[in-house]
Amino acid sequence: MKWGMRALAGTLAATAVMAADGARTREIAAAIKQRVDDKKAVGMVVATIEPDGSTSMAAYGSPGPGAMPLDADSVFEIGSITKVFTAILLADMADRGEVKLDDPVAKFLPEGVRVPERNGRRITLLDLTTQSSGLPRMPDNLRPKDPTNPYADYTPEQMFEFLGRYELTRDIGAQYEYSNLGVGLLGQALARRAGTSYEALVKERILDPLKMTHTGITLTPWMRDHLAKGHDGQRNVTSNWDIPTFAGAGALRSTMNDMLIFARASLDPSGGRLPRVMQQTHELRKPAGRDDMSIGMGWHIRRMNDRSVVWHNGGTGGYRTWIGFDKTLKSAAIVLTNSALPNDDLGFQLVSTAASVR
């Protein structure tokens, strides 16, 4: 039950847009075919944006029984990549003057909810998005009725009950610790401040302005028709996850076409107020537990080959996903898979080799 930071016949479908000779597409297609054939994945849709602005995309593998063939419209759970959307919401609301980054999260929770403090310091909105709040990865009162859909019945009241009795074991802001609880709490606070649901807020502030028409939490009929079936680590079909209380930490579903829109907006601040605000989430804020790793708002920042890769991954019970970009090169990579098998290395590989593509 962790999100992110962690015999099937397939048919190959590969396309390239504006690729000079299709070499990048063939490279991607070969890489994902090898992974699926080696049973290191069930199905994959992978795309890159190159420094010259070209896009290459390939899909390979099984979408699961009864599902449409994998392509750029296939729907995947993107898991913890949702956290960067929550960070963008925070940056957007701060830019509008609706919140301040140093506001204590308790300010936006129901009256009477206790949020743990330490040495006179209160947990702020910025502490939550930089994974330095001191809150643990998960609360101890998560006891799902259905282990295959473990967050479906966890309520805000249970979250608040845990917060009310939890004692921080370190100073706030002192150390990086990846916390689904923390970002789930941030999503709750921002939605309450806006007077709406998290899903409605992310749609209004990010998805609609970027025209990401097939991204959301609730599956529309179109999204359900295009859903790639998730598979567990043994490549067996498994349940989709419903994440109502921790929505801001991992509930979004999306397609490659929509994630490419998101990646391009992340690379280019000239597209208006929202892309400009998105840039603020990429700024380095704190160390993240390794010499080569830092964190911005939501996004992790890894030092590679004398350049910085801004990235996040995601994982639910049946999916693993990755998005990252090199802002110096103006390159990006997106990896969407419908199995609980790791794929981060492919994303980093594709971003790090972007400079060699001509």
C-alpha positions as CSV (number, residue, x, y, z in Angstrom):
1,M,0.0,0.0,0.0
2,K,2.7,2.4,-1.0
3,W,2.4,5.1,-3.6
4,G,5.5,6.2,-5.6
5,M,9.1,6.7,-4.5
6,R,9.4,2.9,-4.7
7,A,1.9,-14.9,-19.6
8,L,0.7,-12.1,-21.8
9,A,0.6,-11.5,-25.5
10,G,1.3,-8.0,-26.7
11,T,0.9,-6.1,-29.9
12,L,3.3,-3.2,-30.8
13,A,1.9,0.2,-31.7
14,A,4.5,2.9,-32.3
15,T,4.0,6.5,-33.6
16,A,6.3,9.5,-33.9
17,V,5.4,13.1,-34.3
18,M,7.9,15.4,-35.9
19,A,10.7,12.9,-35.3
20,A,13.3,13.5,-38.1
21,D,14.0,9.8,-38.7
22,G,12.0,7.9,-36.1
23,A,15.1,6.7,-34.3
24,R,13.8,7.8,-30.9
25,T,10.5,6.0,-31.5
26,R,12.3,2.8,-32.4
27,E,14.5,3.2,-29.3
28,I,11.5,3.5,-27.0
29,A,9.6,0.7,-28.8
30,A,12.5,-1.7,-28.4
31,A,13.0,-0.8,-24.8
32,I,9.4,-1.4,-23.7
33,K,9.1,-4.5,-25.9
34,Q,12.1,-6.0,-24.1
35,R,10.6,-5.2,-20.7
36,V,7.2,-6.7,-21.5
37,D,8.8,-9.8,-23.2
38,D,11.0,-10.3,-20.1
39,K,7.9,-10.1,-17.9
40,K,9.1,-6.9,-16.2
41,A,5.9,-5.2,-17.3
42,V,2.4,-6.1,-18.6
43,G,1.8,-3.1,-20.8
44,M,3.5,0.2,-21.3
45,V,2.9,3.5,-23.0
46,V,6.0,5.7,-23.1
47,A,6.7,9.1,-24.7
48,T,9.4,11.7,-24.8
49,I,9.6,15.4,-25.7
50,E,13.0,16.1,-27.2
51,P,15.0,19.4,-27.1
52,D,13.9,20.3,-30.6
53,G,10.2,20.0,-29.5
54,S,9.5,16.7,-31.2
55,T,7.5,14.0,-29.6
56,S,8.0,10.3,-29.9
57,M,5.6,7.7,-28.4
58,A,5.4,3.9,-28.4
59,A,3.0,1.4,-26.7
60,Y,3.4,-2.3,-26.3
61,G,1.9,-5.1,-24.2
62,S,-1.5,-6.2,-22.9
63,P,-4.1,-3.7,-21.8
64,G,-5.8,-6.5,-19.8
65,P,-8.8,-8.7,-20.6
66,G,-11.5,-6.9,-22.5
67,A,-9.7,-3.6,-22.6
68,M,-8.9,-1.5,-25.7
69,P,-5.4,-1.8,-27.2
70,L,-2.8,0.4,-25.5
71,D,-2.3,3.8,-27.1
72,A,-2.0,7.5,-26.2
73,D,-5.6,7.5,-25.0
74,S,-5.3,4.6,-22.6
75,V,-6.2,5.6,-19.0
76,F,-3.9,4.8,-16.2
77,E,-3.9,5.5,-12.5
78,I,-1.0,7.9,-12.0
79,G,-0.8,7.5,-8.2
80,S,1.6,9.8,-6.5
81,I,2.2,12.0,-9.5
82,T,-1.0,13.5,-8.2
83,K,1.1,15.1,-5.5
84,V,2.6,17.5,-8.0
85,F,-0.9,18.6,-9.0
86,T,-1.6,19.3,-5.3
87,A,1.7,21.3,-5.1
88,I,0.5,23.3,-8.2
89,L,-2.8,24.0,-6.5
90,L,-0.9,25.3,-3.5
91,A,1.3,27.6,-5.6
92,D,-1.8,28.8,-7.5
93,M,-3.8,29.6,-4.4
94,A,-0.8,31.4,-2.9
95,D,-0.4,33.4,-6.1
96,R,-4.0,34.4,-5.9
97,G,-3.6,35.4,-2.2
98,E,-6.0,32.7,-1.0
99,V,-3.4,31.1,1.2
100,K,0.2,31.8,2.3
101,L,2.8,29.1,2.0
102,D,3.6,29.5,5.7
103,D,0.0,29.3,6.8
104,P,-0.4,26.5,9.4
105,V,-2.5,23.7,7.9
106,A,-4.7,23.7,11.0
107,K,-6.1,27.1,9.9
108,F,-8.0,25.3,7.1
109,L,-9.3,22.3,9.0
110,P,-12.5,21.9,10.9
111,E,-12.7,23.6,14.3
112,G,-11.5,21.3,17.0
113,V,-9.1,19.3,14.8
114,R,-5.7,19.0,16.6
115,V,-2.6,19.0,14.4
116,P,0.6,18.0,16.2
117,E,3.1,20.7,17.0
118,R,6.7,20.5,18.3
119,N,8.9,23.0,20.1
120,G,6.4,25.8,19.4
121,R,6.5,25.2,15.6
122,R,3.3,24.4,13.7
123,I,3.0,22.3,10.5
124,T,2.6,24.7,7.5
125,L,1.3,24.1,4.0
126,L,4.8,24.4,2.7
127,D,6.1,21.7,5.1
128,L,3.5,19.3,3.8
129,T,4.4,19.7,0.1
130,T,8.2,19.5,0.8
131,Q,7.7,16.3,2.7
132,S,9.3,17.7,5.9
133,S,6.2,18.0,8.2
134,G,7.4,15.2,10.5
135,L,4.2,13.2,9.9
136,P,4.7,9.5,9.1
137,R,4.2,8.0,5.7
138,M,0.8,6.5,6.7
139,P,-1.5,6.7,9.7
140,D,-1.7,3.7,12.0
141,N,-5.5,3.5,11.9
142,L,-5.7,2.5,8.2
143,R,-7.5,-0.9,8.4
144,P,-9.2,-1.5,5.1
145,K,-12.2,-3.7,4.7
146,D,-11.0,-4.6,1.2
147,P,-7.1,-5.0,1.0
148,T,-7.3,-4.8,-2.8
149,N,-8.8,-1.3,-2.5
150,P,-7.2,-0.2,0.7
151,Y,-8.1,3.5,0.9
152,A,-11.7,3.4,-0.2
153,D,-13.2,3.4,3.3
154,Y,-10.7,5.6,5.1
155,T,-12.5,8.8,6.2
156,P,-11.4,12.4,7.0
157,E,-12.6,11.7,10.5
158,Q,-10.2,8.9,10.8
159,M,-7.4,11.1,9.5
160,F,-8.3,13.8,12.1
161,E,-8.5,11.2,14.9
162,F,-4.9,10.1,14.1
163,L,-3.6,13.6,13.9
164,G,-5.2,14.4,17.3
165,R,-3.2,11.8,19.1
166,Y,0.0,11.6,17.1
167,E,3.2,13.0,18.7
168,L,5.9,14.2,16.3
169,T,9.3,12.4,16.7
170,R,11.4,15.1,15.2
171,D,11.3,18.9,14.7
172,I,9.1,20.1,11.9
173,G,11.2,21.0,8.8
174,A,14.2,19.1,10.1
175,Q,14.2,16.1,7.9
176,Y,12.7,14.7,4.6
177,E,10.3,11.9,5.1
178,Y,7.9,10.9,2.3
179,S,4.4,11.1,3.6
180,N,1.2,10.2,1.8
181,L,-0.6,11.3,5.0
182,G,1.0,14.7,4.8
183,V,0.0,15.4,1.1
184,G,-3.4,13.9,1.6
185,L,-3.9,16.3,4.5
186,L,-2.7,19.2,2.2
187,G,-5.3,18.2,-0.4
188,Q,-8.0,18.3,2.3
189,A,-6.9,21.7,3.5
190,L,-6.8,23.3,0.1
191,A,-10.2,21.9,-0.9
192,R,-11.7,23.1,2.4
193,R,-10.2,26.6,1.8
194,A,-11.7,26.7,-1.7
195,G,-15.1,25.4,-0.4
196,T,-15.2,22.5,-2.9
197,S,-13.9,19.0,-3.4
198,Y,-10.3,18.2,-4.3
199,E,-11.5,16.8,-7.6
200,A,-13.5,19.9,-8.5
201,L,-10.6,22.1,-7.4
202,V,-7.9,20.4,-9.5
203,K,-10.3,20.4,-12.5
204,E,-11.1,24.1,-12.2
205,R,-7.5,25.3,-11.5
206,I,-5.4,22.9,-13.6
207,L,-7.2,20.4,-15.9
208,D,-9.6,22.7,-17.6
209,P,-7.1,25.5,-18.2
210,L,-4.7,23.1,-19.7
211,K,-7.4,21.2,-21.6
212,M,-6.5,17.9,-20.0
213,T,-10.0,16.5,-20.9
214,H,-9.4,12.9,-19.9
215,T,-7.8,13.4,-16.6
216,G,-9.7,13.1,-13.3
217,I,-10.5,11.0,-10.3
218,T,-14.0,9.9,-11.2
219,L,-14.0,7.7,-14.3
220,T,-16.2,9.2,-17.0
221,P,-17.8,6.7,-19.4
222,W,-15.0,7.6,-22.0
223,M,-12.3,7.0,-19.4
224,R,-13.8,3.8,-18.3
225,D,-14.0,2.6,-21.9
226,H,-10.2,3.4,-22.3
227,L,-9.0,2.1,-19.0
228,A,-6.0,-0.1,-19.1
229,K,-6.6,-2.9,-16.5
230,G,-4.2,-2.8,-13.6
231,H,-2.0,-5.8,-12.7
232,D,-0.2,-6.6,-9.4
233,G,3.5,-7.6,-9.0
234,Q,2.7,-11.1,-10.2
235,R,1.0,-9.7,-13.3
236,N,-2.5,-10.7,-12.2
237,V,-5.4,-8.4,-12.9
238,T,-6.1,-6.4,-9.7
239,S,-8.6,-3.8,-8.5
240,N,-8.5,-0.1,-9.2
241,W,-8.0,2.1,-6.1
242,D,-10.5,4.6,-4.8
243,I,-8.7,7.2,-2.7
244,P,-11.3,9.8,-1.4
245,T,-9.6,11.1,1.8
246,F,-6.0,11.0,0.5
247,A,-7.1,12.2,-3.0
248,G,-4.4,14.9,-3.1
249,A,-1.7,12.2,-2.6
250,G,-2.6,9.7,-5.3
251,A,-6.1,9.6,-6.7
252,L,-5.8,11.0,-10.3
253,R,-6.1,9.0,-13.5
254,S,-4.8,10.2,-16.9
255,T,-3.7,9.4,-20.4
256,M,-0.5,9.9,-22.3
257,N,-2.0,12.6,-24.5
258,D,-3.0,14.6,-21.3
259,M,0.3,14.0,-19.6
260,L,2.1,15.3,-22.6
261,I,0.1,18.5,-22.4
262,F,1.1,18.7,-18.7
263,A,4.8,18.1,-19.5
264,R,4.8,20.8,-22.2
265,A,3.2,23.3,-19.8
266,S,5.8,22.3,-17.2
267,L,8.6,23.1,-19.6
268,D,7.3,26.4,-21.0
269,P,6.4,29.2,-18.7
270,S,5.3,31.5,-21.6
271,G,1.9,29.9,-21.8
272,G,0.2,32.2,-19.3
273,R,-0.3,32.5,-15.6
274,L,-0.8,28.8,-14.8
275,P,2.5,27.6,-16.5
276,R,4.2,30.5,-14.8
277,V,2.9,29.4,-11.4
278,M,3.9,25.8,-12.2
279,Q,7.5,26.9,-12.5
280,Q,7.4,27.9,-8.8
281,T,6.9,24.3,-7.8
282,H,10.2,23.3,-9.5
283,E,12.4,25.5,-7.3
284,L,14.7,23.6,-5.0
285,R,13.5,23.9,-1.4
286,K,15.1,21.2,0.8
287,P,17.4,18.2,0.7
288,A,15.6,14.9,0.1
289,G,17.7,12.3,1.9
290,R,20.4,11.7,-0.7
291,D,23.4,13.7,-1.9
292,D,22.0,13.8,-5.4
293,M,18.3,14.5,-4.5
294,S,16.4,17.5,-3.4
295,I,12.7,18.5,-3.3
296,G,10.8,21.5,-4.5
297,M,7.0,21.8,-4.0
298,G,5.9,18.2,-4.7
299,W,8.6,17.6,-7.3
300,H,11.8,15.8,-6.6
301,I,15.0,17.1,-8.2
302,R,17.8,14.8,-9.0
303,R,21.3,15.9,-10.1
304,M,22.3,13.9,-13.2
305,N,25.2,14.5,-15.5
306,D,25.7,18.1,-14.2
307,R,22.1,18.8,-14.9
308,S,18.9,18.6,-12.8
309,V,16.0,16.3,-13.6
310,V,12.7,17.4,-12.0
311,W,10.5,14.3,-11.5
312,H,8.0,12.3,-9.7
313,N,6.7,8.7,-9.8
314,G,3.5,7.0,-8.9
315,G,2.3,3.6,-7.9
316,T,-1.0,2.1,-6.9
317,G,-2.0,-1.6,-6.6
318,G,-1.9,-2.2,-10.4
319,Y,0.0,0.7,-12.0
320,R,3.5,2.3,-12.0
321,T,4.1,5.7,-13.6
322,W,6.9,8.3,-14.0
323,I,7.2,11.8,-15.3
324,G,10.4,13.9,-15.4
325,F,12.0,16.7,-17.4
326,D,15.3,18.4,-17.9
327,K,14.5,22.2,-18.0
328,T,17.9,23.0,-19.4
329,L,17.5,20.7,-22.4
330,K,13.7,21.3,-22.6
331,S,13.2,17.5,-22.7
332,A,10.8,15.3,-20.9
333,A,9.9,11.6,-20.5
334,I,6.6,10.0,-19.4
335,V,6.2,6.3,-18.5
336,L,2.8,4.8,-17.9
337,T,2.4,1.1,-17.1
338,N,-0.5,-1.1,-16.0
339,S,1.4,-3.3,-13.5
340,A,2.9,-2.9,-10.1
341,L,6.5,-3.4,-11.4
342,P,9.2,-0.7,-11.2
343,N,10.0,1.6,-14.2
344,D,11.7,4.7,-12.8
345,D,15.0,3.7,-14.4
346,L,13.6,3.9,-17.9
347,G,12.3,7.4,-17.3
348,F,15.6,8.6,-16.0
349,Q,17.4,6.9,-18.9
350,L,15.2,8.6,-21.6
351,V,15.6,12.0,-20.0
352,S,19.4,11.6,-19.6
353,T,19.9,10.5,-23.3
354,A,17.8,13.4,-24.7
355,A,20.8,15.4,-25.7
356,S,22.0,12.7,-28.0
357,V,18.8,12.7,-30.1
358,R,19.3,14.8,-33.2
